Amino acid sequence: MLILLCGCTAVGPNTIERDRFDYVAAISESWKRQTLLNLIKTRYIDAPVFLDIASVINQYSMEHELNLGVEGEFYNRSDPSFVSPRIGTSGRYADRPTITYNPLMGQKFARSLMRPIPLAAIFTLLESGYPADTVMRICIQNIQGLQNCRNSFIGAQKADPAFYELLDLLRKLKDSDAFTLRTQRTGGRANISLFFKPQADAATAGHSRRVRQLLDLDEMRQEFRIVRGSVALNNQEIAILSRSIMQVMLEYAAFIDVPPADISEGRVYAIDQEIAQTDRQLPPLIRVRNSVDEPERPYVAVPYRDRWFWIDDRDIHSKALFYFLMVLFSFTERDDSNQATPIISVPTN
């Protein structure tokens, strides 16, 4: 009875630490695997599928029952033929997690993956400390008419040489804190402007002048309005055309290593080497390797088409850029109150 009474203590508090760490680890790993799998499917011109985890609800119950009694056969009240005490116990423990999934499809898919990344989100990444050349190389397709490189089956093209020069200059200026971003809200809209700080350092001032020349900006002006598009109306604006998440995925997918047989047999598109060589001024966005056997201790690995695709845990650059892609997903709007979203709830018993 003492043991049973001790078992009646609450089980809820003891499960908090275990559940939080276990579910966080499982959700994090599944998010990485889903992202890598969709990159590989994009490389193979296969439809990417995203399944968001909307909620995780776990229910615990513990029940104990103790029965005491006497059983026997009585022929008459004074002469029992068999009498014995009976003690019985029973218990039940139940763990009922319910996980809810939201498929990304329809208008949500189009809005989240096909719409250009908001410029405010891109400059938020810059302000948070991400290198300017990395952010703009991944997120920007066109700035003031200077085209970024494209490595995809949709339409491959070389980058303008001045685009890479601009990236390098912006990185140097950002590292020197030579420019800042200003945001003003007018009529519910955020207007972003780029402000070049006056510089006493000759080298930094030279970089600032060169940026103005590349972007065809007014050299006497310090502040320039940033607008969405590929062409500016005057030399006091900076027109930027951002990529969509799908375009970013195509660029990442171009750096996935695939078996040569899949290319020769037409199972996967080939990368235009002439265009790819122009992008060698910067390191590859990501290195995803493949092998027949499952790799040991990878950063992330997924099976696809009878092979394993994986990122080496010692490849710091690929891990950092892969993490950046996952952060970029968080900046895309995924909610739509006007659209009924299919929800799948799976009780795991």
Secondary structure, 3 states (H helix, E strand, C coil): CHHHHHCCCCCHHHHHHHHHHHHHHHHHHHHHHHHHHHHHHHHCCCCCCCEEEEEEEEEEEEEEEEEEEEEEEECCCCCEEEEEEEEEEEEEEEEEEEEEEEECCHHHHHHHHHCECCHHHHHHHHHCCCCHHHHHHHHEEEECCEECCECCCCCCECCCHHHHHHHHHHHHHHHCCCEEEEEEEECCEEEEEEEECCCCCHHHHHHHHHHHHHCCCCCCCCEEEEEECCCCCCCCEEEEEECEHHHHHHHHHCCECCCHHHHHCCCCCCCCHHHHHHCCCCCCCCCEEEECCCCCCCCEEEEECCEEEEECCCCHHHHHHHHHHHHHHHCCCCCCCCCCCCCEEEECC
